[in-house]
């Protein structure tokens, strides 16, 4: 039995899969099986997988009908034989020592879960990302408290920067929710963490995540279905913390937990409440004022908007507020009170439910 089962779902990944597979086969730790799940690809992915399997006995290829990433991962979990589980996406890759670091961290610290930093890759540029600053062992409650501060961060929500014990996954019959088109890995993590006792924070980047654009709307999902999925995630999230914390602890952490609703509304480029959709690095607005011609009123408005956004971010940083929170204060300063929640939500460019949640969150924080 191999020590580690590495799982990679692949769909039409011919152009990027070789880089991913090469990074796994180049690991300094060699006692692993590599399960490559070809999810009904229509390009040259299948042939590429078979070529790697012919060269290295550790590579096991499964060709299957297209059923989506969740079902594909679940089928891989049914086939895995390793003591530990490690996941990759086909367009990403890992550092040469990634698996060795995971195994050492898990066994030296008797950890049920290991979580590591990672690199975000955008247009060839890399940036190191992580959320917990100190390396070491955390209890389930301590880890949950950390996660409550920034639940929308990829660091917590994804499965590819984590190392799991297959025994726990099998014992509690944990699987990806095939009904969900997004955040199924986030929910898998929540359910897995409920059964952990020791979680090790590894302050070493092990994974190169290639950032890609996309949204549920672009995937063609109806708004009604999107809302239903969002509500399911919120229910999962709330239930998770009620199981982890006592009633007293839950109330103490309520402001941070409630911030879950707000975290997913900060980025105008993503759908509110979408776990994993928050920008991984906040971008400061660039603002200056170029000389304008007398009739260039559009450019004047543009530069004014940029300046306002820059000043808003400066205020937010100074008082440890988020940009949307500062915008609420600006609204109340200008209009004194809220007469129409719909207009208030439109001012913030949020859904009414998110605008109402933001107001209550600020009240909880004491504003």
C-alpha positions as CSV (number, residue, x, y, z in Angstrom):
1,X,0.0,0.0,0.0
2,X,1.5,3.4,-1.0
3,X,1.8,6.1,1.7
4,X,0.0,8.7,-0.4
5,X,-2.7,8.8,-3.0
6,X,-2.3,11.8,-5.3
7,X,-5.6,12.6,-7.1
8,X,-5.8,14.7,-10.3
9,X,-9.1,15.2,-12.2
10,X,-8.5,16.2,-15.8
11,X,-10.9,17.4,-18.4
12,X,-9.6,18.8,-21.8
13,X,-6.3,19.5,-20.1
14,X,-4.0,18.5,-22.9
15,X,-2.2,21.9,-22.9
16,X,-1.4,22.0,-19.1
17,X,-1.5,18.5,-17.8
18,X,2.1,17.5,-18.5
19,X,3.4,20.3,-16.3
20,X,1.2,19.0,-13.5
21,X,2.1,15.4,-13.9
22,X,5.8,16.2,-14.2
23,X,5.7,18.1,-10.9
24,X,4.2,15.0,-9.1
25,X,6.6,12.5,-10.6
26,X,9.5,14.8,-9.7
27,X,8.7,14.7,-5.9
28,X,11.5,13.9,-3.5
29,X,9.1,11.7,-1.7
30,X,8.4,8.7,-3.9
31,X,6.1,6.3,-2.1
32,X,2.8,7.4,-3.7
33,X,0.3,6.4,-6.3
34,X,-1.0,8.9,-8.8
35,X,-4.6,8.6,-9.8
36,X,-5.3,10.6,-13.0
37,X,-9.0,10.7,-13.7
38,X,-9.8,11.6,-17.3
39,X,-13.3,13.0,-17.1
40,X,-14.4,12.2,-20.6
41,X,-12.0,14.6,-22.3
42,X,-12.4,15.4,-26.0
43,X,-8.9,16.6,-26.7
44,X,-5.6,14.7,-26.4
45,X,-5.8,14.4,-22.6
46,X,-6.6,10.6,-22.7
47,X,-3.6,9.8,-24.8
48,X,-1.3,12.0,-22.7
49,X,-2.4,10.2,-19.5
50,X,-1.8,6.8,-21.1
51,X,1.6,7.8,-22.2
52,X,2.6,8.8,-18.6
53,X,1.1,5.5,-17.2
54,X,3.2,3.5,-19.7
55,X,6.4,5.2,-18.4
56,X,5.8,5.1,-14.6
57,X,4.0,2.3,-12.7
58,X,2.9,4.7,-10.0
59,X,0.5,6.3,-12.5
60,X,-3.0,4.9,-12.6
61,X,-5.3,6.3,-15.3
62,X,-9.1,6.0,-15.2
63,X,-11.0,7.0,-18.4
64,X,-14.7,7.8,-17.5
65,X,-17.7,9.5,-18.9
66,X,-17.9,13.2,-18.2
67,X,-19.7,13.7,-14.9
68,X,-18.0,16.8,-13.4
69,X,-15.2,17.4,-11.0
70,X,-17.1,16.3,-7.8
71,X,-18.1,12.9,-9.0
72,X,-14.7,12.4,-10.6
73,X,-13.0,13.1,-7.3
74,X,-15.4,10.8,-5.5
75,X,-14.6,8.0,-7.9
76,X,-10.9,8.5,-7.2
77,X,-11.6,8.4,-3.4
78,X,-13.2,5.0,-4.0
79,X,-10.1,3.8,-5.7
80,X,-7.4,5.3,-3.5
81,X,-5.3,3.0,-1.3
82,X,-2.9,5.4,0.3
83,X,-2.7,6.3,4.0
84,X,-2.9,10.0,3.0
85,X,-4.8,11.9,0.3
86,X,-3.4,14.8,-1.7
87,X,-5.3,16.7,-4.4
88,X,-4.2,18.7,-7.5
89,X,-6.0,20.5,-10.3
90,X,-4.7,19.7,-13.8
91,X,-3.7,23.3,-14.6
92,X,-1.6,23.7,-11.4
93,X,1.6,22.1,-10.1
94,X,3.5,21.5,-6.9
95,X,7.0,22.2,-5.5
96,X,9.4,19.2,-5.6
97,X,9.3,18.8,-1.8
98,X,5.5,19.3,-1.4
99,X,4.6,15.7,-0.6
100,X,7.6,15.1,1.6
101,X,6.7,18.2,3.7
102,X,3.1,17.0,4.0
103,X,4.1,13.5,5.2
104,X,6.7,14.7,7.6
105,X,4.3,17.3,9.1
106,X,1.5,14.8,9.5
107,X,3.5,12.1,11.1
108,X,5.8,14.2,13.3
109,X,2.9,16.1,14.7
110,X,0.2,13.3,14.6
111,X,-1.9,15.7,12.5
112,X,-5.3,14.7,11.0
113,X,-5.0,17.6,8.6
114,X,-2.0,19.6,7.2
115,X,-2.6,23.0,5.6
116,X,0.1,24.9,3.7
117,X,0.8,28.2,2.1
118,X,0.7,28.4,-1.7
119,X,1.7,30.5,-4.7
120,X,-0.9,32.3,-6.8
121,X,0.2,32.5,-10.4
122,X,-1.3,35.3,-12.6
123,X,0.1,35.9,-16.1
124,X,3.4,34.3,-15.2
125,X,3.8,36.3,-11.9
126,X,3.7,34.5,-8.6
127,X,2.8,35.7,-5.1
128,X,2.9,33.8,-1.9
129,X,-0.4,33.4,-0.1
130,X,-1.3,32.2,3.4
131,X,-3.5,33.2,6.3
132,X,-2.2,31.7,9.6
133,X,1.1,33.4,10.5
134,X,2.6,30.8,12.9
135,X,3.6,27.3,12.1
136,X,2.4,24.6,14.6
137,X,-0.5,22.4,15.8
138,X,-4.0,23.8,16.3
139,X,-7.0,22.2,17.8
140,X,-10.2,22.0,15.7
141,X,-11.6,24.9,17.7
142,X,-8.5,27.0,17.3
143,X,-8.5,26.4,13.5
144,X,-12.2,27.2,13.2
145,X,-11.6,30.5,15.0
146,X,-8.9,31.3,12.5
147,X,-11.1,30.4,9.6
148,X,-14.0,32.5,10.9
149,X,-11.8,35.6,10.4
150,X,-11.5,35.0,6.7
151,X,-13.7,32.2,5.4
152,X,-13.7,33.4,1.8
153,X,-10.0,32.9,1.5
154,X,-8.9,30.2,-0.9
155,X,-6.5,29.1,1.9
156,X,-9.3,27.6,3.9
157,X,-11.8,26.7,1.2
158,X,-9.9,24.6,-1.3
159,X,-8.5,21.1,-1.0
160,X,-5.3,21.4,-3.0
161,X,-3.2,23.0,-0.2
162,X,-4.2,20.3,2.3
163,X,-3.2,16.8,3.3
164,X,-5.9,14.4,4.6
165,X,-6.0,11.0,6.3
166,X,-7.8,8.6,4.2
167,X,-8.9,6.7,7.3
168,X,-11.1,9.6,8.4
169,X,-12.5,10.2,4.9
170,X,-13.5,6.5,4.8
171,X,-14.7,6.2,8.4
172,X,-17.2,9.1,8.1
173,X,-18.0,8.4,4.4
174,X,-17.0,11.9,3.4
175,X,-17.5,12.9,-0.3
176,X,-17.8,15.9,-2.5
177,X,-21.4,17.1,-2.9
178,X,-22.2,16.3,-6.6
179,X,-25.2,18.6,-6.6
180,X,-23.1,21.7,-6.1
181,X,-21.3,23.4,-9.0
182,X,-19.0,25.4,-6.7
183,X,-17.6,25.3,-3.1
184,X,-18.1,21.6,-2.9
185,X,-14.4,21.4,-1.7
186,X,-15.2,24.1,0.9
187,X,-18.0,22.0,2.3
188,X,-15.9,18.8,2.2
189,X,-13.3,20.7,4.3
190,X,-15.9,21.7,6.8
191,X,-17.2,18.2,7.2
192,X,-13.7,16.8,7.4
193,X,-12.5,19.3,10.1
194,X,-15.4,18.3,12.3
195,X,-13.7,14.9,12.7
196,X,-10.2,16.2,13.3
197,X,-8.4,16.7,16.6
198,X,-5.0,18.0,15.5
199,X,-4.4,20.3,12.5
200,X,-0.8,21.3,11.5
201,X,-0.1,24.7,9.9
202,X,2.8,24.4,7.5
203,X,4.3,27.8,6.8
204,X,5.9,26.6,3.5
205,X,4.3,27.2,0.1
206,X,3.8,23.8,-1.7
207,X,1.4,24.6,-4.5
208,X,1.3,26.8,-7.6
209,X,-2.3,27.9,-8.2
210,X,-3.0,29.3,-11.6
211,X,-5.7,31.9,-11.2
212,X,-8.5,31.7,-13.8
213,X,-11.6,33.9,-14.3
214,X,-15.1,32.6,-14.2
215,X,-18.4,32.8,-12.4
216,X,-21.6,30.9,-11.9
217,X,-23.4,33.2,-14.3
218,X,-20.8,32.6,-17.0
219,X,-21.3,28.8,-16.4
220,X,-24.9,29.3,-17.4
221,X,-26.6,28.6,-14.1
222,X,-30.0,30.2,-13.4
223,X,-30.1,32.9,-10.7
224,X,-32.6,30.9,-8.7
225,X,-30.3,27.9,-8.6
226,X,-27.4,30.1,-7.6
227,X,-29.4,31.6,-4.7
228,X,-30.4,28.1,-3.5
229,X,-26.8,26.9,-3.6
230,X,-25.7,30.0,-1.7
231,X,-28.3,29.3,1.0
232,X,-27.1,25.7,1.3
233,X,-23.6,26.8,1.9
234,X,-24.6,29.4,4.5
235,X,-26.6,26.6,6.3
236,X,-23.5,24.3,6.2
237,X,-21.3,27.0,7.5
238,X,-23.6,28.0,10.4
239,X,-24.2,24.4,11.4
240,X,-20.4,23.7,11.3
241,X,-19.7,26.4,13.9
242,X,-22.5,25.4,16.1
243,X,-21.0,21.9,16.2
244,X,-17.5,23.0,16.8
245,X,-18.2,25.6,19.5
246,X,-20.2,25.6,22.7
247,X,-23.2,28.0,22.8
248,X,-21.1,30.5,24.8
249,X,-18.1,30.2,22.4
250,X,-20.4,30.5,19.4
251,X,-21.9,33.8,20.7
252,X,-18.3,35.1,21.4
253,X,-17.3,34.4,17.8
254,X,-20.6,35.5,16.3
255,X,-19.3,38.8,14.8
256,X,-16.6,36.9,12.9
257,X,-18.9,34.1,11.9
258,X,-21.5,36.6,10.8
259,X,-18.8,38.2,8.7
260,X,-19.0,35.2,6.4
261,X,-22.0,36.9,4.8
262,X,-20.0,40.0,4.2
263,X,-16.8,38.5,3.0
264,X,-18.3,37.4,-0.2
265,X,-19.8,40.9,-1.0
266,X,-16.6,42.9,-1.1
267,X,-15.4,42.1,-4.6
268,X,-17.5,43.6,-7.3
269,X,-16.1,41.0,-9.8
270,X,-17.5,38.0,-8.0
271,X,-20.9,36.8,-6.9
272,X,-21.7,37.6,-3.3
273,X,-21.5,34.7,-0.8
274,X,-19.3,32.6,-3.1
275,X,-16.7,30.8,-1.0
276,X,-13.3,30.9,-2.7
277,X,-14.3,33.9,-4.8
278,X,-12.7,36.6,-2.8
279,X,-9.6,38.2,-4.3
280,X,-6.5,36.6,-3.0
281,X,-4.6,39.9,-2.9
282,X,-6.3,43.2,-2.4
283,X,-5.4,45.7,-5.1
284,X,-4.9,49.4,-4.3
285,X,-6.6,51.8,-6.7
286,X,-4.1,53.8,-8.8
287,X,-5.2,57.4,-8.9
288,X,-3.8,60.6,-10.3
289,X,-5.3,63.6,-12.0
290,X,-4.2,64.3,-15.6
291,X,-4.6,67.7,-17.3
292,X,-8.0,67.8,-18.9
293,X,-9.5,69.8,-21.7
294,X,-12.4,72.1,-20.9
295,X,-15.0,69.8,-22.4
296,X,-13.7,66.5,-21.1
297,X,-16.4,66.0,-18.4
298,X,-16.3,62.2,-18.7
299,X,-12.6,62.0,-17.9
300,X,-13.2,64.4,-15.0
301,X,-15.8,62.1,-13.6
302,X,-13.5,59.1,-14.1
303,X,-10.6,60.6,-12.2
304,X,-12.9,61.8,-9.5
305,X,-14.2,58.3,-9.0
306,X,-10.7,56.9,-8.8
307,X,-9.7,59.5,-6.3
308,X,-12.7,58.7,-4.1
309,X,-11.9,55.0,-4.2
310,X,-8.3,55.6,-3.3
311,X,-9.3,57.8,-0.3
312,X,-11.9,55.3,0.7
313,X,-9.2,52.5,0.8
314,X,-6.9,54.8,2.8
315,X,-9.6,55.4,5.4
316,X,-10.4,51.7,5.5
317,X,-6.8,50.8,6.2
318,X,-6.4,53.5,8.8
319,X,-9.4,52.4,10.9
320,X,-9.2,48.6,10.1
321,X,-12.4,48.7,8.1
322,X,-13.3,47.1,4.8
323,X,-14.1,49.3,1.8
324,X,-17.8,48.5,1.8
325,X,-17.9,49.3,5.5
326,X,-16.5,52.8,4.8
327,X,-19.1,53.2,2.0
328,X,-21.9,52.6,4.5
329,X,-20.5,55.3,6.8
330,X,-20.3,57.7,3.8
331,X,-23.9,56.9,3.0
332,X,-25.1,57.6,6.5
333,X,-23.1,60.8,6.8
334,X,-24.7,62.1,3.6
335,X,-28.2,60.9,4.1
336,X,-28.4,60.5,7.9
337,X,-30.7,57.4,7.7
338,X,-31.9,54.7,5.4
339,X,-35.4,55.2,4.0
340,X,-35.3,52.5,1.3
341,X,-33.2,49.3,1.7
342,X,-33.3,48.6,-2.1
343,X,-31.8,52.0,-2.8
344,X,-29.2,51.6,-0.1
345,X,-28.3,48.2,-1.5
346,X,-28.0,49.7,-5.0
347,X,-25.7,52.4,-3.6
348,X,-23.4,49.7,-2.3
349,X,-23.8,47.5,-5.4
350,X,-24.9,44.6,-3.2
351,X,-28.0,42.4,-3.0
352,X,-30.4,43.7,-0.3
353,X,-29.8,40.7,1.9
354,X,-26.0,41.4,1.8
355,X,-26.6,45.1,2.5
356,X,-28.8,44.3,5.6
357,X,-26.1,41.8,6.8
358,X,-23.5,44.4,6.5
359,X,-25.5,46.8,8.6
360,X,-26.0,44.2,11.3
361,X,-22.3,43.2,11.2
362,X,-21.2,46.8,11.8
363,X,-23.7,47.1,14.7
364,X,-22.2,43.9,16.2
365,X,-18.7,45.4,15.9
366,X,-19.9,48.4,17.8
367,X,-20.3,51.1,15.1
